[in-house]
Amino acid sequence: MKPRLNPFTAAPALMQSWLDFGKGVLQQGLENSLMKLVKIRASQINGCAVCLHMHTEAARKDGETEERLYLLSAWRESPLYTKRERAALAWTEALTLVAETHAPEDLYEALEAQFTAEEQVKLTLLIVTINGWNRLQVGFHGVHPVKERAAA
């Protein structure tokens, strides 16, 4: 795949504003591990290799287990995720696929049971942010770093 353009070169001031907004969302107090799972799950749905590469690597560095990363796309069938994580992942999927799901009431009720009103806004803005990054990277054909594979 050939990259189309670098949005940071094409519109540096606007991209800096977007970057600053995203950093602000990350500093609002949700659990770091939960935020990483949300970013990875949205990136899986959107097929964003750049974001998957970045956020799985960061999750591993922060102590996330390989097993939870491998099973994330099948989180409903695994006991490895907490009720709070499940509510966040369901909300992530609903908003990432909002044209299909329309953010159903049962998922919102599960979200309400696990997150305060303020946390719901924080989580929703996190989902908005990662979906924006996914669209930038997928749309402009961002390419993740590639490490040379060692010979077997």
Secondary structure as UniProt FT lines:
FT   HELIX           7..10
FT   HELIX           12..26
FT   HELIX           32..46
FT   HELIX           49..61
FT   TURN            62..63
FT   HELIX           66..70
FT   HELIX           72..77
FT   TURN            79..80
FT   HELIX           83..96
FT   HELIX           98..101
FT   HELIX           105..114
FT   HELIX           117..139
FT   TURN            140..141
//
